[in-house]
Amino acid sequence: MNEPVRRLSVVVLVMFLALMSAASYIQVISAGDLNQDPRNVRTLYREYGTFRGPIVVDGESVVWSQSVDSPFNFQRTYADGPLYASVTGYYSIVFGRTAIEQTENELLAGTADSLFWTRLGNLASGETQRGASVELTLSAAIQEAAAAALGDNTGAVVALDPATGEVLAMVTSPTYDPALLASHSSAEVNANYQELLAQEDGPLVNRAIAGDTYPPGSTFKLIVSAAALEAGYEADSELYAPDELPLPQSSNVLGNYGGAACSDDERQTLADALRISCNTAFANLGMTLGWGVIERKAKEFGWGEQLSIPLAVTPSRLPENPDRAQTAMASIGQYDDRATPLQMAMVAAGIANDGVLMSPYLVDQVRDASLRLIEDSEPEEFSSPMTTADANTLTEMMVGVVESGSATSAQIPGVRVAGKTGTAETGTDERPHAWFVGFAPAEDPVIAIAVLVENGGSTDGEITGGRVAAPIARSVIEAALTERAGG
């Protein structure tokens, strides 16, 4: 072979190697990125052309894929979309996926590793690939009751089964219809999304777990009470409860709600201080205990944790190295205390479950298209923030709050309800937030609940947790009790 031919052969060989390398790089290394590129229309057709599994509540599909005559083959359909939007999220050709549609996407799409043998069986039989069904822990009756009771108020309701951690209800208001973002028309989806974004009240925000965190107000006194009981206080231990409490190293003076006196002699038991929500008593108690003790107890209940239920939960926050005056304010749920409604429901659940806090979760079971069980959630202990004795003592103190204290509007005839109200100042000119946390029945709880109404909602006149939030909680608890009784 002469020299020119040899050189030409080398050039051709190099070109073939370059071509093969480029093809291999595109088909193997870059395949994932190319498949996920939103500009790849074939990926969208392939994804939407597969039957996506349903999302199920109480045995009924609240989200499913419906066959349609279009290149996408299936249309995601949402029954009672606004009711379940905070949990299901949306599935959009433009904006992707959120909430359960996102966290359980591989199962719903049928691509999860746990569905390998199902896919293999489909391939062998020639059947079309189908996604798995995701069954939620929600109770339809409790979810509906929570949404109806919250109404048009801006806020959230979270209900848990204290014995397991199952999320029984998660409602946020205002809400939206996921169907608005599930259309196959990108122009229509974009227009609907921009309209939702333009609304000042933020319907796309899940206030229950992932919106702004809120000052918990007097509901935080449950944490201080738990810390006090662990430190050796008892329900009848006397606290200093002045009409006004000068704050250390400060010219500020802390008063009680409405300027009221907590007692005639400036002394009050721990139980009575919680019952009427005495600010000065708890502020002074917090300074006596010290912030380190309170902070440790709050963290045992979940403050600062990156929770996944499997939806991501915004961590609740505490002040960093507060001085004594700041400790006093933080002890009544103000200053830099911040919490999600889920966090406050966890506080109630931990007390209700004899001091054992269970990890909250939303997905109960997963089944393939033939209804074979793929995944089955098991309750897991999150922490043990209280002894059984202390939890029982605090439960009785919370019963007193409902029976003759600040939460009488949460009373249910024939049922002992344990609760705590909160009226949280926002630090602005806006009206305070109204809170209620509690559980029932006190002796055998089936539900733990947190209710938040931002800025008092649509209430005219005085805004308190007892007046605004407690009646909402009562309606939700009644639905849970009715469900347990069999309807």
C-alpha positions in Angstrom: 0.0 0.0 0.0 1.5 3.3 -1.0 1.8 6.3 1.3 -1.1 8.4 0.1 -3.5 5.4 0.3 -2.3 4.7 3.8 -2.9 8.3 4.9 -6.3 8.3 3.4 -7.2 5.1 5.3 -6.1 6.6 8.6 -8.2 9.7 7.9 -11.3 7.6 7.1 -10.7 5.4 10.2 -10.5 8.5 12.4 -13.7 9.9 10.9 -15.5 6.6 11.5 -14.3 6.5 15.1 -15.4 10.1 15.6 -18.8 9.3 14.1 -19.2 6.3 16.3 -18.1 8.2 19.4 -20.5 11.0 18.7 -23.4 8.6 18.2 -22.5 6.7 21.4 -22.3 9.9 23.4 -25.7 11.0 22.2 -27.4 7.7 22.6 -25.8 6.7 26.0 -24.4 9.6 27.9 -26.7 12.4 26.7 -29.8 10.3 26.4 -31.1 11.2 29.8 -30.7 14.9 29.4 -32.2 14.8 25.9 -35.2 12.8 27.1 -35.8 15.3 29.9 -35.4 18.4 27.7 -38.8 20.2 27.6 -38.2 21.0 24.0 -38.3 17.3 23.1 -41.9 16.8 22.0 -41.4 13.1 21.5 -40.7 12.8 25.2 -43.9 14.5 26.0 -45.9 12.3 23.6 -44.3 9.2 25.1 -44.9 10.3 28.7 -48.5 11.4 28.1 -49.1 8.4 25.8 -48.7 6.0 28.8 -51.6 5.4 31.2 -50.7 7.2 34.4 -51.9 5.6 37.6 -54.7 7.1 39.7 -54.4 8.9 43.1 -56.9 7.4 45.5 -58.8 8.6 48.6 -61.0 6.2 50.5 -61.0 3.7 47.7 -62.2 6.3 45.1 -59.9 7.9 42.4 -59.7 11.6 42.9 -57.1 11.9 40.0 -57.0 9.6 37.0 -56.0 9.4 33.3 -58.8 9.4 30.8 -58.4 8.2 27.2 -58.7 11.0 24.7 -58.5 11.3 20.9 -55.3 13.3 20.7 -51.6 12.7 20.1 -51.2 12.7 23.9 -53.6 9.7 24.3 -54.5 10.5 27.9 -55.9 13.5 29.8 -55.2 13.9 33.5 -58.6 14.4 35.2 -59.2 15.8 38.7 -62.4 15.1 40.6 -63.0 17.7 43.3 -59.7 19.3 42.1 -59.8 22.3 44.4 -60.5 20.1 47.5 -57.4 17.9 47.0 -55.1 20.3 45.1 -52.8 20.9 48.2 -52.0 17.2 48.2 -52.3 16.0 44.6 -50.7 19.0 42.9 -50.9 19.2 39.1 -49.5 17.4 36.1 -48.8 19.9 33.3 -47.2 19.7 29.8 -45.9 23.2 30.4 -45.1 23.4 34.1 -44.3 19.8 35.0 -45.5 18.3 38.2 -46.1 19.3 41.9 -47.0 17.6 45.2 -47.9 13.9 44.9 -47.9 14.1 41.1 -44.2 14.9 41.5 -43.0 13.0 44.5 -44.7 9.7 43.3 -44.1 10.4 39.7 -42.1 7.2 38.9 -44.8 5.0 40.5 -47.6 6.9 38.8 -45.8 6.7 35.4 -45.0 3.0 35.9 -41.2 3.5 35.6 -40.2 2.9 39.3 -37.8 0.0 40.0 -40.4 -1.6 42.2 -42.6 -2.1 39.0 -39.8 -3.8 37.0 -41.5 -7.2 37.1 -44.8 -5.7 36.2 -43.2 -4.0 33.2 -41.6 -7.3 32.2 -44.9 -9.1 32.4 -46.5 -6.4 30.2 -43.7 -6.8 27.7 -44.2 -10.5 27.6 -48.0 -10.4 27.2 -48.0 -7.4 24.8 -50.0 -5.3 27.2 -49.6 -1.6 27.4 -47.6 -0.2 30.3 -49.7 1.2 33.1 -48.7 3.2 36.2 -49.4 2.3 39.7 -52.2 3.6 41.9 -51.2 5.7 44.9 -53.6 5.5 47.8 -53.5 8.4 50.3 -54.1 8.5 54.0 -56.6 11.2 53.7 -60.2 10.8 54.8 -62.6 12.2 52.3 -65.2 13.1 55.0 -62.6 14.9 57.2 -61.1 16.7 54.2 -64.5 17.9 53.1 -65.4 19.1 56.6 -62.1 21.0 56.9 -62.6 22.7 53.6 -66.2 23.6 54.4 -65.4 24.9 57.8 -62.4 27.0 56.7 -64.5 28.4 53.9 -63.2 31.5 52.2 -60.9 32.4 55.0 -57.2 32.5 54.1 -55.4 29.8 56.1 -55.0 26.1 56.5 -56.2 23.0 58.4 -54.1 19.9 59.1 -55.5 16.8 60.8 -53.4 13.8 61.9 -54.1 10.4 63.4 -52.0 10.8 66.5 -51.5 7.0 66.9 -50.0 6.5 63.4 -49.0 9.9 61.9 -51.4 9.5 59.0 -52.5 12.8 57.5 -56.3 12.7 57.6 -56.8 16.2 56.1 -54.7 18.9 54.6 -56.6 21.9 53.4 -55.2 25.3 52.3 -57.2 28.3 51.3 -57.5 29.8 48.8 -57.0 26.9 46.5 -57.2 26.2 42.8 -58.3 23.6 40.3 -55.4 21.5 38.9 -57.4 20.8 35.8 -56.7 24.4 34.8 -53.0 23.4 34.3 -53.6 19.9 32.9 -55.0 21.0 29.5 -53.1 19.8 26.4 -53.2 23.4 25.1 -50.0 25.1 26.1 -51.5 28.5 25.4 -54.5 27.8 27.6 -52.3 26.4 30.4 -50.0 29.4 30.3 -52.9 31.8 30.4 -54.4 30.0 33.4 -51.1 29.9 35.3 -50.5 33.6 34.8 -53.9 34.3 36.1 -53.3 32.2 39.2 -49.9 33.9 39.8 -51.6 37.3 39.5 -53.9 36.7 42.4 -52.6 38.4 45.5 -53.9 35.7 47.9 -51.6 33.1 46.3 -53.8 30.1 45.5 -50.8 28.0 44.4 -49.2 28.3 47.9 -49.7 25.3 50.2 -50.1 27.2 53.5 -50.4 24.0 55.5 -46.7 23.0 54.9 -44.9 25.1 52.4 -46.0 28.7 52.5 -44.8 31.3 54.9 -44.2 30.1 58.4 -46.3 31.9 61.1 -45.9 33.1 64.6 -47.7 30.5 66.6 -48.8 32.8 69.3 -50.1 31.3 72.5 -50.3 27.8 71.0 -46.5 27.8 71.7 -47.4 27.8 75.4 -47.9 24.1 75.0 -44.1 23.7 74.3 -43.3 25.8 77.4 -45.7 23.8 79.5 -44.2 20.6 78.3 -40.7 21.9 79.2 -41.9 23.0 82.6 -43.5 19.6 83.4 -40.2 17.9 82.5 -38.4 20.4 84.7 -40.5 19.3 87.7 -43.4 21.7 87.7 -46.9 20.3 88.2 -50.3 21.4 87.0 -50.9 23.1 90.4 -47.5 24.7 90.7 -47.9 28.4 91.3 -46.4 30.9 88.8 -45.8 34.6 89.1 -48.6 36.2 87.0 -48.6 40.0 87.3 -50.9 42.4 85.4 -47.8 43.7 83.7 -44.3 42.3 83.3 -41.4 44.7 82.7 -39.0 43.1 80.2 -35.3 42.9 81.3 -32.8 45.3 79.7 -35.8 46.9 78.0 -38.2 49.8 78.5 -41.0 47.6 77.2 -43.7 46.2 79.4 -45.7 43.0 78.5 -49.4 42.9 79.3 -52.1 40.3 79.0 -54.7 40.2 76.2 -57.0 43.1 76.4 -55.1 44.4 79.5 -56.8 41.9 81.7 -55.5 40.7 85.0 -54.7 37.0 85.3 -55.4 36.8 89.0 -56.2 38.9 92.0 -52.9 38.2 93.9 -50.5 37.9 90.9 -50.2 34.2 91.6 -51.6 31.5 89.3 -51.2 27.8 88.8 -49.7 26.5 85.6 -53.0 24.9 84.7 -54.9 28.1 85.1 -52.3 30.1 83.3 -52.7 27.8 80.3 -56.5 27.7 80.7 -56.9 31.5 80.3 -53.6 31.9 78.3 -51.9 34.3 80.7 -49.1 36.1 78.9 -47.2 37.4 81.8 -47.1 34.1 83.6 -45.7 32.2 80.6 -43.2 35.0 79.7 -41.8 34.9 83.3 -41.9 31.1 83.3 -39.9 31.1 80.0 -37.2 33.3 81.5 -37.1 31.1 84.6 -36.7 27.9 82.6 -34.2 29.5 80.2 -34.3 29.5 76.4 -32.1 26.4 76.1 -34.7 24.2 77.9 -37.5 25.5 75.7 -35.5 25.3 72.5 -34.6 21.6 73.2 -38.2 20.7 73.9 -39.4 22.5 70.7 -36.8 20.6 68.6 -38.1 17.3 70.1 -41.5 18.2 68.7 -39.9 18.8 65.2 -38.8 22.4 65.0 -36.0 22.9 62.5 -36.5 19.5 60.9 -36.5 19.0 57.1 -39.6 16.9 56.9 -40.9 15.0 53.9 -44.4 13.5 54.1 -43.4 12.9 51.1 -44.2 16.5 50.2 -41.4 18.8 51.3 -42.3 20.7 54.5 -40.8 24.2 55.3 -38.9 23.8 58.6 -40.3 25.7 61.5 -37.9 28.2 63.1 -36.8 29.4 66.5 -34.9 32.5 67.7 -31.1 32.2 67.8 -29.6 33.1 71.2 -32.4 35.4 72.4 -31.7 37.6 75.4 -34.0 37.5 78.4 -36.6 39.9 77.0 -36.6 38.1 73.7 -37.0 34.8 75.6 -40.0 36.2 77.4 -41.7 37.1 74.1 -40.7 33.8 72.4 -42.2 32.0 75.3 -45.6 33.3 74.3 -45.1 32.4 70.6 -44.0 35.8 69.4 -40.6 37.4 68.6 -38.9 35.0 66.1 -41.0 31.9 66.7 -42.3 30.6 63.4 -44.3 27.4 62.6 -46.3 25.7 59.9 -49.8 24.4 60.6 -48.4 20.8 60.2 -45.9 21.5 62.9 -48.6 22.7 65.4 -50.7 19.6 64.5 -47.6 17.5 65.4 -47.4 19.2 68.8 -51.1 18.2 69.5 -50.5 14.7 68.1 -47.4 14.1 70.3 -49.3 15.1 73.5 -52.4 13.1 72.4 -50.3 9.9 71.8 -49.0 9.7 75.4 -46.0 11.7 74.6 -44.9 9.7 71.5 -44.8 11.7 68.3 -45.3 9.7 65.1 -43.8 10.9 61.8 -46.6 12.3 59.6 -47.1 10.7 56.2 -49.6 11.0 53.2 -49.1 7.8 51.2 -50.7 4.7 52.6 -50.3 2.1 49.9 -49.2 1.7 46.3 -50.7 -1.0 44.0 -49.9 -1.9 40.4 -52.5 -2.1 37.6 -53.5 -5.6 38.7 -54.0 -4.3 42.3 -50.9 -6.2 43.6 -49.5 -4.5 46.6 -46.2 -2.8 45.8 -45.6 -0.6 48.8 -47.3 -0.5 52.2 -46.5 2.4 54.6 -45.8 1.5 58.3 -46.1 4.1 61.1 -42.7 5.3 62.4 -41.9 7.0 65.6 -40.4 10.5 65.2 -39.5 11.2 68.8 -40.7 10.9 72.4 -40.8 14.5 73.6 -42.8 13.8 76.8 -43.3 11.0 79.3 -46.7 9.4 79.5 -47.4 11.0 82.8 -46.4 14.5 81.6 -48.5 14.1 78.5 -51.5 13.0 80.5 -51.1 16.0 82.8 -50.9 18.4 79.9 -53.9 16.8 78.3 -56.0 17.5 81.3 -54.7 21.1 81.3 -55.8 21.4 77.7 -59.2 19.9 78.5 -59.5 22.8 81.0 -58.8 25.3 78.2 -61.9 24.0 76.3 -64.2 23.4 79.2 -63.8 26.8 80.9 -60.9 28.7 79.3 -60.1 30.5 76.1 -61.5 27.7 73.8 -65.0 27.1 74.9 -66.3 27.4 71.3 -64.5 24.1 70.6 -66.8 22.2 73.0 -68.7 19.2 71.7 -71.5 17.8 73.9 -70.5 14.4 75.4 -66.9 14.6 74.2 -63.9 15.8 76.1 -61.9 18.0 73.7 -58.3 19.1 74.6 -57.1 22.3 73.0 -55.2 25.5 73.0 -55.9 28.8 71.3 -53.5 31.3 69.9 -53.8 34.9 68.7 -50.5 35.8 67.1 -49.4 39.3 66.4 -47.8 39.7 63.0 -45.4 42.6 63.8 -47.2 44.7 61.2 -50.3 46.8 61.0 -52.2 43.7 59.8 -54.7 41.9 62.0 -53.4 39.0 64.1 -53.5 35.3 63.0 -56.0 33.1 64.8 -54.9 29.6 65.9 -56.4 26.5 67.5 -54.6 23.2 68.1 -56.0 20.2 69.9 -57.3 16.7 69.8 -60.3 14.5 70.8 -61.6 12.5 72.5 -59.1 13.5 75.2 -59.0 10.0 76.7 -58.8 8.1 73.4 -57.8 10.5 70.6 -58.7 9.8 67.0 -57.7 13.1 65.6 -55.2 15.9 66.3 -55.7 19.2 64.5 -54.2 22.6 63.9 -56.2 25.4 62.4 -54.7 28.7 61.2 -56.7 31.6 59.9 -54.5 34.4 58.5 -55.3 37.9 59.9 -58.5 36.7 61.4 -60.0 35.9 58.0 -63.4 37.5 57.2 -64.3 37.9 60.9 -65.5 41.3 61.9 -64.7 42.7 65.3 -62.5 41.0 67.9 -60.0 38.4 66.5 -59.0 35.6 68.9 -58.1 31.9 68.3 -61.1 31.0 70.4 -63.6 33.0 68.4 -62.2 32.4 64.9 -60.2 29.1 64.8 -61.8 27.0 67.5 -65.2 26.6 65.8 -63.5 25.5 62.6 -61.6 22.8 64.6 -64.9 21.7 66.3 -66.5 21.0 62.9 -63.5 18.9 61.7 -63.3 17.0 65.0 -67.1 16.2 64.7 -66.5 14.8 61.2 -63.7 12.5 62.6 -65.9 11.3 65.4 -68.8 10.6 63.1 -66.5 8.7 60.8 -65.2 6.6 63.7 -68.8 5.9 64.8 -69.5 4.5 61.3 -71.2 7.5 59.7 
